[in-house]
Amino acid sequence: GGVPSGPPPPSGEEKGVGYAEVERLVDESPTGSRGVLYLPWLQGERSPFTDPNASGCFLGIRADTSKADLYRSVIEGVCYSFCS
């Protein structure tokens, strides 16, 4: 199935974060994003049941959560959503 409401791709260097920077950041965080989870339901979800009110969020953020952990959790959350 698809992910109808995952985050948009990086828009480029004009906002300071391009693909190369995202890739570098993702590589800095270990698999599992040090416990940070991202739910990519920014416009509802349709599986395992349709819920137009479902919303995206980060879970497990702590004082020592890094930018790299957040980026990796987004990649992992979207990939997991594709596979589920």
C-alpha positions as CSV (number, residue, x, y, z in Angstrom):
1,G,0.0,0.0,0.0
2,G,0.9,3.6,-0.3
3,V,1.5,6.3,2.2
4,P,-0.9,9.1,1.2
5,S,0.5,11.6,3.6
6,G,4.1,11.1,4.3
7,P,6.4,14.1,4.5
8,P,7.3,15.9,1.3
9,P,10.8,15.4,0.0
10,P,13.5,17.9,0.9
11,S,12.9,20.9,-1.2
12,G,16.6,21.6,-1.8
13,E,19.5,23.6,-0.7
14,E,17.4,26.9,-0.5
15,K,16.1,25.8,2.9
16,G,19.5,24.5,4.0
17,V,18.6,20.8,3.9
18,G,19.2,18.9,0.6
19,Y,19.3,15.1,0.0
20,A,23.1,14.9,0.8
21,E,22.5,16.6,4.2
22,V,19.5,14.3,5.0
23,E,21.5,11.2,4.0
24,R,24.4,12.4,6.3
25,L,22.1,13.0,9.2
26,V,20.3,9.7,8.8
27,D,23.7,7.9,8.9
28,E,24.5,9.6,12.2
29,S,21.6,8.0,14.0
30,P,21.5,4.2,14.7
31,T,18.8,2.0,13.5
32,G,15.8,2.6,15.6
33,S,16.5,6.3,15.9
34,R,17.5,5.9,19.6
35,G,13.9,5.2,20.5
36,V,12.2,8.0,18.5
37,L,9.2,6.9,16.5
38,Y,7.5,8.9,13.7
39,L,4.0,8.3,12.6
40,P,3.6,9.7,9.1
41,W,-0.1,10.2,9.0
42,L,-0.2,13.9,8.2
43,Q,-3.6,13.6,6.4
44,G,-5.2,10.7,8.0
45,E,-4.6,7.0,7.5
46,R,-6.3,4.3,5.5
47,S,-4.8,1.0,6.8
48,P,-5.4,-1.1,8.8
49,F,-8.7,0.9,8.9
50,T,-9.7,4.2,7.4
51,D,-9.3,7.1,9.9
52,P,-9.3,10.6,8.3
53,N,-8.6,12.1,11.8
54,A,-5.4,10.1,12.4
55,S,-2.5,12.5,12.8
56,G,1.3,12.3,12.5
57,C,3.6,12.7,15.5
58,F,6.9,12.0,17.0
59,L,7.1,9.7,20.1
60,G,10.0,9.1,22.4
61,I,11.6,12.6,22.1
62,R,13.9,13.3,25.0
63,A,16.3,16.2,25.9
64,D,19.2,14.3,24.2
65,T,17.3,13.6,21.0
66,S,19.3,14.9,18.0
67,K,18.3,16.3,14.7
68,A,19.7,13.1,13.2
69,D,17.4,11.0,15.3
70,L,14.4,12.9,14.1
71,Y,15.4,12.6,10.4
72,R,16.1,8.9,10.8
73,S,12.8,8.3,12.5
74,V,11.0,10.0,9.6
75,I,12.7,7.7,7.1
76,E,12.0,4.6,9.2
77,G,8.4,5.6,9.9
78,V,7.6,6.2,6.2
79,C,9.4,2.9,5.2
80,Y,7.6,0.9,7.9
81,S,4.2,2.4,6.8
82,F,5.0,1.3,3.2
83,C,5.7,-2.3,4.4
84,S,2.7,-2.6,6.7
